[in-house]
Amino acid sequence: MARRVARAVLVVSALAGTSSGAVFGFESSAVGYFPSVVVMDGGVTMTVTRPSEPVQIALRTNYPAGWGSNAIFSTINAGTSFEPLIFDFDQGLSMLVFETGDFGADDDSVTVLAYDGPGATGNQVSAVTVLWGLRNFTQVPPEVVTLSPSAGSIRSVSISSVGFAGGQSMAYDNFNATVGGAGCEPDLTTGAIPGQAGYGVPNGILNNDDFFYFLAQFAAGNLLVADVTTTAIPGSPGYGVPNGVINNDDFFYYLSIFSAGC
């Protein structure tokens, strides 16, 4: 089946969340294929990508109750793609809960791996395997997946599924993220030298490596790391909430939280 990939990154508002975390849904999303999908809630940003394939948001009227009409759907080219979905978070999470399932009784299984670094890198801190089997949404409710590392925090999640024709055909929605973990917000890296082990992976220690890592990402325009606030004035609306723009406010916000320590 032919498809068109939107050139722009899709940025949508998410469902209302709580002060301790965020709830991500896709009801405000445009339907189609995108290089990446970005959803924001509760001061947390989730970015969904794949290594080279687009991310699909599919419209269906028969999703499970509570899903609405839009969800992330992993089928590409009639289920022949093996590429995982990568979910990146701009803050460390102590827990991530989401729902998954399928419409066809085609023996799917899902492997979910959580990491303490961006882009499914760093240390694996949690893992779950879902054996969806021959069930479908008309028979049973969606499977609830819970990732809760005993140490460290979740910064990214890789989701791979295998089903009919050896490809992926699972849907995903209702992502509930709880901010927290063993680290702290300004702890960004183990070392400041690109290419070395631990680069961009928090290690529970706040030092100059973290500051210089932030500077490097700030200069490179890396939104996942350096977009940390809307304003640098404590107490103002948007303080500590990313806004998709990197400017001096982000630098001075990071300087403030770095100086405060962990």
Helices and strands as residue ranges (DSSP letters): E 10-13, E 21-24, E 32-34, E 37-41, E 44-49, E 55-59, E 70-73, E 85-101, E 108-115, E 124-133, E 143-147, E 154-162, G 164-166, E 171-179, H 208-220, H 223-226, H 248-260
